[in-house]
Amino acid sequence: MPLSEQEQRLLDEMERHLMHNDADVVHTSREGRSLSYRNIVYGTVLVLIGLGGLIAGVAVPLVVVGVIGFVLMLGGVVLAVTPMRGPLKGGAPRSTPAGKPAASFMDRMNDRWDRRQQDR
């Protein structure tokens, strides 16, 4: 069933807003963080140790060994995909003005929303 003109226009507008917002999300998510080589190596080692524990838990009729192996594997994956904590090399660390506390997550989101609404 074809869309009416109003529905098509609404769908096009939603698509434009989605593309604009997705571009913002991709840009801000890569700004100050990247994967750490050290975390990837440690995470891979932890996954391999956990895999060995999982196999040992299956070979030996001890469920606890298999569960510990699985938890180690899961922890290794989380460690491997965790970004670095500091800014990228060459980037200046963020600092807040003296005497002004850092804004909460919701305050920053509200500020971004207000700026977007003003740009229209």
C-alpha positions in Angstrom: 0.0 0.0 0.0 1.6 3.3 -1.0 2.1 6.1 1.5 0.2 9.3 1.3 2.0 12.5 0.6 1.9 13.6 4.3 3.2 10.2 5.4 6.0 10.3 2.8 7.0 13.8 3.9 7.0 12.8 7.5 9.1 9.7 6.8 11.6 11.9 4.8 11.9 14.3 7.7 12.4 11.6 10.2 15.1 10.1 8.0 16.9 13.4 7.7 16.8 13.9 11.5 18.1 10.4 12.0 21.0 10.8 9.6 21.9 14.1 11.3 21.7 12.7 14.8 23.6 9.5 13.9 26.4 11.6 12.5 26.6 13.5 15.8 26.8 10.2 17.8 29.5 8.8 15.6 31.5 12.0 15.8 31.3 12.3 19.6 32.0 8.7 20.3 35.4 8.7 18.6 36.5 12.2 20.0 38.6 11.3 23.0 38.7 7.6 23.3 40.2 4.7 21.4 41.0 1.1 22.0 44.1 0.3 23.9 46.6 -2.2 22.5 47.4 -3.2 26.1 43.8 -3.9 26.9 43.4 -6.0 23.7 46.4 -8.1 24.5 45.4 -8.7 28.2 41.8 -9.4 27.2 43.0 -11.9 24.6 45.2 -13.7 27.1 42.3 -13.7 29.6 39.9 -15.2 26.9 42.5 -17.9 26.2 42.9 -18.8 29.9 39.1 -18.8 30.3 38.7 -21.1 27.2 41.2 -23.5 28.8 39.2 -23.4 32.0 36.0 -24.0 30.1 37.4 -27.0 28.3 38.9 -28.3 31.6 35.4 -27.9 33.2 33.8 -30.0 30.4 36.5 -32.7 30.6 36.4 -32.9 34.4 33.0 -33.3 35.8 33.3 -30.0 37.8 30.8 -27.4 36.8 32.5 -24.7 38.9 35.7 -24.9 36.8 33.6 -24.4 33.6 31.7 -21.5 35.0 34.9 -19.8 36.2 36.4 -20.3 32.7 33.3 -18.7 31.1 33.5 -15.8 33.5 37.1 -15.3 32.6 36.3 -15.4 28.9 33.6 -12.8 29.4 35.9 -10.6 31.4 38.6 -10.8 28.7 36.2 -9.7 26.0 35.0 -6.8 28.1 38.6 -5.8 28.9 39.6 -6.0 25.2 36.8 -3.7 24.0 37.1 -1.2 26.8 38.5 2.2 25.5 41.5 4.0 27.1 40.6 6.2 30.0 42.6 9.3 29.0 42.6 11.5 25.9 44.3 10.5 22.7 48.0 11.3 22.3 48.4 14.9 21.3 45.0 15.9 22.7 44.7 18.3 25.5 43.0 16.9 28.6 39.7 18.3 29.5 39.5 20.6 32.4 36.7 22.5 34.0 36.9 26.1 35.0 38.1 26.7 38.5 35.2 26.7 41.0 32.7 25.3 38.5 31.8 21.6 39.0 31.6 19.3 36.0 28.1 19.1 34.5 26.2 15.9 34.9 25.3 13.7 31.9 21.7 14.9 31.9 22.7 18.5 32.0 25.0 18.1 29.0 22.2 16.3 27.1 19.7 19.0 28.0 22.2 21.7 26.8 22.7 19.8 23.5 19.0 19.5 23.0 18.5 23.3 23.7 21.2 24.2 21.2 19.6 22.0 18.5 16.2 23.5 19.1 17.7 27.0 18.8 19.4 26.1 15.4 16.1 25.5 13.7 
